C-alpha cells in the first residue's frame, strides 16, 4: 500500500478547485477491488477523494441485502458526513482498484487554518464542526 502526498499531476486531474484543495491536504493510498473503506455504524473522521477507480456507497439491512445509494469515481469524494463526529451512515467499498487521498479531520483543520481567504473561497467550513 503506497502512502505519499498527492502529486501535482494527480491534483491537476481534479477539475473542481474545492475538491483539489481538499485533496492537497491528505495522503495517497491505493486499494484493490472489493476493499471495504467505510463500514456503516463505525466512527471515524476520514474523507476520501478518488484519484482513480470507483467506489459504491451502500447500506445493508439485517439480512445482508444491500441498497446502493451512489457510485463515485475519480474527482469525487466520500465520507464527508463523518466530520460531524457521528457514526458512519453508509458503507463504502471499492468496485475496482482505487487510488484515493485520505484526509483526516486533523489534516483538514490544519489545512483550512493555513489557507489564505482567496484560496478557501470555494471551500467553506464551519471550524466548530471539525
C-alpha positions in Angstrom: 0.0 0.0 0.0 1.6 3.3 -1.1 1.4 6.4 1.1 2.5 9.9 0.0 1.2 13.3 -0.7 -0.7 13.7 -4.0 1.5 14.7 -6.9 0.8 18.0 -8.8 -0.3 15.8 -11.8 -2.8 14.0 -9.6 -4.2 17.2 -8.2 -4.5 18.9 -11.6 -6.6 16.0 -12.8 -9.3 17.0 -10.3 -11.5 19.6 -12.1 -13.2 21.1 -9.1 -10.9 23.6 -7.3 -12.5 23.0 -3.9 -12.0 19.2 -4.2 -8.5 19.8 -5.5 -7.7 21.9 -2.4 -9.2 19.2 -0.2 -7.1 16.5 -1.8 -3.9 18.5 -1.3 -4.4 18.1 2.4 -4.1 14.3 2.6 -2.1 11.3 1.8 -2.4 8.9 -1.2 -3.2 5.3 -0.8 -4.0 2.5 -3.2 -6.6 -0.2 -2.6 -7.6 -3.3 -4.5 -11.1 -4.1 -5.8 -13.6 -5.1 -3.1 -11.9 -3.3 -0.2 -14.3 -2.0 2.5 -13.2 1.5 3.2 -16.0 2.6 5.4 -18.4 0.5 7.5 -21.8 1.7 8.3 -22.1 2.4 12.0 -18.4 2.9 12.6 -16.9 6.1 13.9 -14.0 7.6 12.1 -13.1 11.0 10.8 -11.6 10.4 7.3 -12.7 11.9 4.0 -11.7 10.0 0.8 -11.0 11.8 -2.5 -10.9 9.5 -5.5 -8.0 10.0 -7.9 -8.6 6.8 -9.9 -11.1 3.9 -9.7 -14.6 3.8 -8.4 -16.5 3.0 -5.2 -20.0 2.2 -4.2 -21.8 3.8 -1.3 -24.4 1.4 0.2 -26.4 0.4 3.2 -27.4 -3.1 4.3 -30.3 -4.5 6.2 -30.1 -7.1 9.0 -30.4 -9.8 6.4 -27.4 -8.5 4.4 -29.4 -7.1 1.5 -27.6 -4.1 0.0 -29.1 -1.0 -1.3 -26.6 1.1 -3.4 -27.0 4.8 -2.7 -24.4 6.1 -5.1 -21.3 5.3 -7.1 -18.4 7.7 -7.0 -15.4 7.9 -9.4 -12.3 10.0 -10.0 -12.6 13.6 -8.9 -15.3 12.9 -6.4 -15.2 12.3 -2.6 -17.0 10.2 0.1 -17.0 10.2 3.9 -17.6 13.9 4.5 -20.6 13.3 6.7 -18.3 11.8 9.4 -16.8 15.2 10.1 -19.6 15.9 12.5 -18.4 13.1 14.8 -21.4 10.9 14.4 -21.3 7.2 13.3 -20.9 6.4 9.5 -24.3 6.5 7.8 -23.3 4.1 5.0 -20.6 1.7 3.9 -18.2 2.4 1.0 -16.4 -0.3 -1.0 -14.0 -0.2 -3.9 -15.6 -1.7 -7.1 -12.3 -1.6 -9.0 -8.7 -0.9 -7.9 -8.6 2.6 -6.5 -6.1 5.4 -5.7 -7.5 7.7 -3.1 -6.4 10.6 -1.0 -7.3 10.2 2.7 -7.9 13.3 4.7 -8.4 13.1 8.5 -10.3 15.7 10.4 -7.0 17.0 11.9 -5.4 17.3 8.5 -8.4 19.2 7.2 -8.5 21.5 10.2 -4.8 22.3 9.8 -5.1 23.0 6.1 -8.2 25.2 6.4 -6.4 27.3 9.1 -3.4 27.7 6.8 -5.5 28.7 3.7 -5.5 32.2 2.6 -9.0 33.6 2.1 -8.6 33.7 -1.7 -7.9 30.0 -1.8 -10.6 29.0 0.6 -13.5 30.9 -1.0 -14.7 27.7 -2.7 -14.3 25.6 0.4 -16.3 27.0 3.3 -16.1 25.1 6.6 -17.6 25.8 10.0 -14.4 25.3 12.1 -16.6 24.4 15.2 -17.7 21.3 13.4 -14.2 19.9 12.7 
